[in-house]
């Protein structure tokens, strides 16, 4: 842990595309995965994070620094999270949800998954398939039947914005 | 980078979506449909929604329904008009029996039995589905009053409708018979033993039921039982899980005063409450410990 006085301990994190990042230990241990490594004493050198790319890791570190600078005030933390996620596109959010899960950061995980849900809410079935990379395994007849059964849920769907 | 999201993370996201989006996304793929329609997913979606309360108000004069959505009572926002889920012109199922976990039980507005009609409808306003209950098991010629109750067991997995029937037996004496409809088995079943309810009490059954922790409650108002004597008012409780009737005692209020009091029952902070109003005053009581008569406490006068 950080020394009582003097300069705070800094950790070096390495993304899976070999970018190196310095981050204050006090912020980095928001990740339970990193905290466990620190507690086990294996954080001496560089901490390799094999499941996170540099772009996503940079974003996560921005979040770690931002949120840990806010004192224990849930309201303020929530508004920081909202603001932090407000300009992120779907691809970035999808990468972040995977990173938050790997790093075991429940607050980021909750916020990002809620944001993705918010982005998806009014989207079309086609949009969701493309964004999540899902293959449509319905036959055209089956799909028509499923859609016909709940017609009203297709009211008010936004026009796709990804074409 | 591909956007492949593993199933457990996908569920984290989907569980935060509103019902309308979820039903639409069942058309994404077969595996999405099986996730969204699985019992486990529905249960976790339901528990996420616990803090969102909806109030359904039925305006009798215009026979219209309005839904209010709000986290806090009275801080209502986004009221939306709903339609009763069946034939407009012939809307007989317009009595809201109660709602549990998003399901609303509606019954026929009439006391008197019409054998040609289903006794009620189970309605899910969020998914806009409704199903009429099938014909009951007991349909004796001599029954002339039928009242429904609705609830879910304490484990919140088994919804049941309870139906009280006031009917004449072979000896010509009127008694109450009870039958249960299980939404799991989708069938009616006679409840052996049943409960002893007088004709007088049917009015109480009809007015308002209160559902709390797997038990349906009705406030049965005091009734004459003979020469100048009265049976005290009490709460009739039906445990949805073990299908047993019990009586819950009301507070011991000053004698004499209750003669002309109007009583009503409600739920406050997961406890049963009773409002007793006379012409002059109004008392609010709450039963702090369930089924412990001594725990009745007067909150306000």
Boltz contact constraints between the chains, C-beta under 6 A:
constraints:
  - contact:
      token1: [A, 94]
      token2: [B, 3]
      max_distance: 6.0
  - contact:
      token1: [A, 97]
      token2: [B, 9]
      max_distance: 6.0
  - contact:
      token1: [A, 101]
      token2: [B, 9]
      max_distance: 6.0
  - contact:
      token1: [A, 113]
      token2: [B, 12]
      max_distance: 6.0
  - contact:
      token1: [A, 113]
      token2: [B, 13]
      max_distance: 6.0
  - contact:
      token1: [A, 114]
      token2: [B, 16]
      max_distance: 6.0
  - contact:
      token1: [A, 116]
      token2: [B, 13]
      max_distance: 6.0
  - contact:
      token1: [A, 117]
      token2: [B, 13]
      max_distance: 6.0
  - contact:
      token1: [A, 117]
      token2: [B, 16]
      max_distance: 6.0
  - contact:
      token1: [A, 117]
      token2: [B, 17]
      max_distance: 6.0
  - contact:
      token1: [A, 121]
      token2: [B, 21]
      max_distance: 6.0
  - contact:
      token1: [A, 125]
      token2: [B, 27]
      max_distance: 6.0
  - contact:
      token1: [A, 125]
      token2: [B, 28]
      max_distance: 6.0
  - contact:
      token1: [A, 128]
      token2: [B, 25]
      max_distance: 6.0
  - contact:
      token1: [A, 128]
      token2: [B, 28]
      max_distance: 6.0
  - contact:
      token1: [A, 129]
      token2: [B, 28]
      max_distance: 6.0
  - contact:
      token1: [A, 131]
      token2: [B, 3]
      max_distance: 6.0
  - contact:
      token1: [A, 132]
      token2: [B, 3]
      max_distance: 6.0
  - contact:
      token1: [A, 133]
      token2: [B, 2]
      max_distance: 6.0
  - contact:
      token1: [A, 133]
      token2: [B, 3]
      max_distance: 6.0
  - contact:
      token1: [A, 133]
      token2: [B, 4]
      max_distance: 6.0
  - contact:
      token1: [A, 134]
      token2: [B, 28]
      max_distance: 6.0
  - contact:
      token1: [A, 134]
      token2: [B, 29]
      max_distance: 6.0
  - contact:
      token1: [A, 136]
      token2: [B, 29]
      max_distance: 6.0
  - contact:
      token1: [A, 137]
      token2: [B, 29]
      max_distance: 6.0
  - contact:
      token1: [A, 137]
      token2: [B, 30]
      max_distance: 6.0
  - contact:
      token1: [A, 146]
      token2: [B, 27]
      max_distance: 6.0
  - contact:
      token1: [A, 147]
      token2: [B, 27]
      max_distance: 6.0
  - contact:
      token1: [A, 150]
      token2: [B, 23]
      max_distance: 6.0
  - contact:
      token1: [A, 152]
      token2: [B, 128]
      max_distance: 6.0
  - contact:
      token1: [A, 153]
      token2: [B, 20]
      max_distance: 6.0
  - contact:
      token1: [A, 153]
      token2: [B, 23]
      max_distance: 6.0
  - contact:
      token1: [A, 153]
      token2: [B, 24]
      max_distance: 6.0
